[in-house]
Amino acid sequence: MARLWRNRWLETSSQELSVTQRLQDLERVGAPVKFSMEQVIELFALACSPPDEYGRPISHWTPRELADEIIKQGIIESISVRHVGRLLEEAELKPHAYSLLVNPPL
């Protein structure tokens, strides 16, 4: 790995580039982003709202319920339960604890 960066540094030494530009990582090939930021924000908004507003007979959202509801609303065509869980975890959202935040115990 060090060889890669050293060679890249040496290859760009003759060019008029800043240190940041010389050490810039190359574009990586990979799968395109599947969900837009708007769709993810819609998911987060849904996770922060009470399930009974959507006719769900549950006390708190689970990743499975969120995935079902967001697909039902047509916001996202398909999404795995695990991916919903990862997105919530990444955003540090805990829909199961939402009611405690709104109505803290006395």
C-alpha beads as a LAMMPS data file, in Angstrom:
LAMMPS data file: protein, C-alpha beads

106 atoms
105 bonds

1 atom types
1 bond types

-500.0 500.0 xlo xhi
-500.0 500.0 ylo yhi
-500.0 500.0 zlo zhi

Masses

1 110.0

Atoms # bond

1 1 1 0.000 0.000 0.000
2 1 1 2.818 2.396 0.826
3 1 1 4.345 1.672 -2.564
4 1 1 1.160 2.786 -4.311
5 1 1 1.160 6.181 -2.550
6 1 1 4.897 6.669 -2.952
7 1 1 4.664 5.948 -6.677
8 1 1 1.683 8.266 -7.034
9 1 1 3.623 11.002 -5.211
10 1 1 6.626 10.548 -7.488
11 1 1 4.496 10.446 -10.658
12 1 1 2.873 13.784 -9.824
13 1 1 6.028 15.545 -8.608
14 1 1 6.598 17.297 -11.948
15 1 1 3.076 18.741 -11.994
16 1 1 2.015 21.976 -10.319
17 1 1 -0.332 20.385 -7.758
18 1 1 -0.922 21.008 -4.085
19 1 1 -0.152 18.294 -1.565
20 1 1 -3.871 17.583 -1.227
21 1 1 -4.281 17.196 -4.976
22 1 1 -1.242 14.939 -5.186
23 1 1 -2.585 12.666 -2.472
24 1 1 -6.167 12.692 -3.770
25 1 1 -7.517 9.176 -4.033
26 1 1 -8.636 8.053 -7.465
27 1 1 -12.301 7.567 -8.338
28 1 1 -13.469 4.110 -7.436
29 1 1 -15.668 1.878 -9.479
30 1 1 -18.703 0.528 -7.708
31 1 1 -22.424 0.271 -7.644
32 1 1 -24.245 3.559 -8.068
33 1 1 -26.157 4.975 -5.152
34 1 1 -29.506 3.218 -4.972
35 1 1 -31.476 5.747 -2.897
36 1 1 -31.542 9.517 -3.186
37 1 1 -30.953 11.702 -0.146
38 1 1 -34.620 12.752 -0.317
39 1 1 -35.733 9.124 -0.031
40 1 1 -33.464 8.514 2.953
41 1 1 -34.743 11.677 4.658
42 1 1 -38.326 10.496 4.051
43 1 1 -37.394 7.233 5.766
44 1 1 -35.955 9.137 8.741
45 1 1 -39.056 11.333 8.956
46 1 1 -41.238 8.243 8.927
47 1 1 -39.113 6.646 11.652
48 1 1 -39.593 9.732 13.843
49 1 1 -43.376 9.776 13.500
50 1 1 -45.820 7.653 15.505
51 1 1 -46.827 4.410 13.742
52 1 1 -50.516 4.937 14.549
53 1 1 -50.539 7.944 12.174
54 1 1 -50.112 5.405 9.386
55 1 1 -52.646 2.909 10.685
56 1 1 -50.023 0.597 12.124
57 1 1 -51.188 -1.233 15.280
58 1 1 -47.714 -1.173 16.825
59 1 1 -46.175 0.861 19.620
60 1 1 -42.888 1.586 17.845
61 1 1 -41.277 1.214 14.437
62 1 1 -39.117 -1.759 13.596
63 1 1 -36.926 -1.902 10.488
64 1 1 -39.377 -4.418 8.980
65 1 1 -42.388 -2.164 9.594
66 1 1 -40.507 0.863 8.233
67 1 1 -39.486 -1.017 5.095
68 1 1 -43.079 -2.168 4.537
69 1 1 -44.518 1.326 5.056
70 1 1 -42.014 3.186 2.889
71 1 1 -42.632 0.720 0.051
72 1 1 -46.398 0.981 0.584
73 1 1 -46.195 4.779 0.296
74 1 1 -44.224 4.453 -2.944
75 1 1 -41.256 6.452 -1.666
76 1 1 -38.861 3.588 -2.352
77 1 1 -39.575 0.761 -4.785
78 1 1 -37.811 -1.889 -2.704
79 1 1 -35.462 -1.927 0.279
80 1 1 -34.241 -4.694 2.541
81 1 1 -35.043 -4.731 6.216
82 1 1 -31.333 -4.939 6.994
83 1 1 -30.591 -1.855 4.892
84 1 1 -33.263 0.107 6.766
85 1 1 -31.593 -0.991 9.991
86 1 1 -28.178 0.106 8.720
87 1 1 -29.479 3.515 7.651
88 1 1 -31.096 4.067 11.043
89 1 1 -27.968 2.924 12.846
90 1 1 -25.773 5.176 10.719
91 1 1 -28.000 8.158 11.541
92 1 1 -28.140 7.096 15.193
93 1 1 -31.952 7.007 15.048
94 1 1 -33.721 4.685 17.455
95 1 1 -37.429 4.636 16.606
96 1 1 -38.101 2.135 19.406
97 1 1 -37.035 4.818 21.921
98 1 1 -38.948 7.653 20.234
99 1 1 -41.873 7.655 22.668
100 1 1 -39.474 8.142 25.582
101 1 1 -38.035 11.221 23.910
102 1 1 -41.439 12.773 23.297
103 1 1 -42.972 11.752 26.646
104 1 1 -40.128 11.245 29.141
105 1 1 -41.055 9.278 32.261
106 1 1 -41.707 11.418 35.361

Bonds

1 1 1 2
2 1 2 3
3 1 3 4
4 1 4 5
5 1 5 6
6 1 6 7
7 1 7 8
8 1 8 9
9 1 9 10
10 1 10 11
11 1 11 12
12 1 12 13
13 1 13 14
14 1 14 15
15 1 15 16
16 1 16 17
17 1 17 18
18 1 18 19
19 1 19 20
20 1 20 21
21 1 21 22
22 1 22 23
23 1 23 24
24 1 24 25
25 1 25 26
26 1 26 27
27 1 27 28
28 1 28 29
29 1 29 30
30 1 30 31
31 1 31 32
32 1 32 33
33 1 33 34
34 1 34 35
35 1 35 36
36 1 36 37
37 1 37 38
38 1 38 39
39 1 39 40
40 1 40 41
41 1 41 42
42 1 42 43
43 1 43 44
44 1 44 45
45 1 45 46
46 1 46 47
47 1 47 48
48 1 48 49
49 1 49 50
50 1 50 51
51 1 51 52
52 1 52 53
53 1 53 54
54 1 54 55
55 1 55 56
56 1 56 57
57 1 57 58
58 1 58 59
59 1 59 60
60 1 60 61
61 1 61 62
62 1 62 63
63 1 63 64
64 1 64 65
65 1 65 66
66 1 66 67
67 1 67 68
68 1 68 69
69 1 69 70
70 1 70 71
71 1 71 72
72 1 72 73
73 1 73 74
74 1 74 75
75 1 75 76
76 1 76 77
77 1 77 78
78 1 78 79
79 1 79 80
80 1 80 81
81 1 81 82
82 1 82 83
83 1 83 84
84 1 84 85
85 1 85 86
86 1 86 87
87 1 87 88
88 1 88 89
89 1 89 90
90 1 90 91
91 1 91 92
92 1 92 93
93 1 93 94
94 1 94 95
95 1 95 96
96 1 96 97
97 1 97 98
98 1 98 99
99 1 99 100
100 1 100 101
101 1 101 102
102 1 102 103
103 1 103 104
104 1 104 105
105 1 105 106
